[in-house]
Amino acid sequence: MIGVRRGRSPLGLVAAAAAIAATLLLSACGTGSQSAEPADAPPATTSPGVGAAGGFQDPDLGTTESNAARGLTPTRVAIPSIGVDTDLETLGLESDGRIQPPVAWEKAGWYSKGVVPGDVGPAVIAGHVDSPYGPAVFLDLASLTEGDEIQVTLSDGTVDTYRVDGSLSASKADFPTSEVYKSTPTPQLRVITCGGDYDASTGHYVDNLVVFATLVTDGG
């Protein structure tokens, strides 16, 4: 379990435009005077758009209208094995090209410039591991194991179920962008938070934790 750092500066997460493995850093999480300055990051590259899949298409999904085309968005995420059940904020981009962090410590957010959950490709959900006041939404994300379920509710009320395939912890300084965000032929999910050691000099954790999951039940 990732330890709580009370009274620390807020965190930074790494995320990306899911379809073409464009490198984007999440801006420093939180608001107010306690926010730490985010680390330097490469500028965002142009995304192919919401729901794009970098040319990959599962033949079985070829005749199904995408969630993006239907105007659907994710509204909630639940991870029963670690007691997570929360509304999803919509995460866009800051003026400097970095992904906006979730405003609320207790909520996760969906990166809306990438893939809509349930569509082909890796959709991205991110959240804080802790806050200046105690635990945050993804405090126990590191305890997920293969086979655990993640449920994503869409705006039409359907619930898609993903099964955890595994996870990795990687240094933010040497993040495996292509491995995490490469295009996939099936609907997948990447759930991201911070991990590793806490660097008090920067106000950030030094690693990112990424959970990989694959859609197994389409609520539609």
Summary of the structure (lengths in Angstrom):
residues: 220
radius of gyration: 16.1
end to end distance: 34.3
largest distance: 52.1
contacts: 755
relative contact order: 0.23
helix: 8%
strand: 39%
